[in-house]
Amino acid sequence: MKLVIFDVDGTLSPRRLTSTAAFERTFLPGVVTKLAILKKQGAILALATNQGGAERERPIRLSTGDVLAHLRWLQQRLGIDAIRFATTKRRKKPKPTMLNELMCQFNAAPQETLFVVDEESDRLAARAAGIQFVCAGEFFAWRDWSNLEDWTNL
């Protein structure tokens, strides 16, 4: 794959209890090693995350600065080449906007792009963008997802 795009919460770092909860600056098992291998193989790494807690329409929300600080921390620690996150509903997954922007930025065709996901909205965004997707649990070998009906029938 030329371009590998990752969701954040529940994919690279622990899922937060609520969308406005503070970020944990830790990684899920296997993340650091797997992304280092991808970088050595020449893959371009990117993030595409909804970060719903930063939606402009919400009365109680995370600041854009808090979200960017966390995403830049991830970027520095993991060698991420580009970041996209949504602060408005029109950019949020399952719309493919962020995925399409990243493919355009790196001149990557859909067949050269993989999206590592953990939610239905991620899978729908990948389908809308015409790209392959894989469950984070399978990608990082947390567990065998091959027998889960809700996964294999998507």
Buried (B, 14 or more C-beta within 10 A) or exposed (E): BBBBBBBBBBBBBEEBEEBBEEBEEEBBEEBBEBBEEBBEEEBBBBBBBBBBBBBEEEEEBBEEEBBBEBBEEBBEBBBBBBBBBBBEEEBBBBBBBBBBBBBEBBEBEBEBBBBBBBBEBBBBBBBBBBBBBBBBBBBBEEEEBEEBEEBEEE
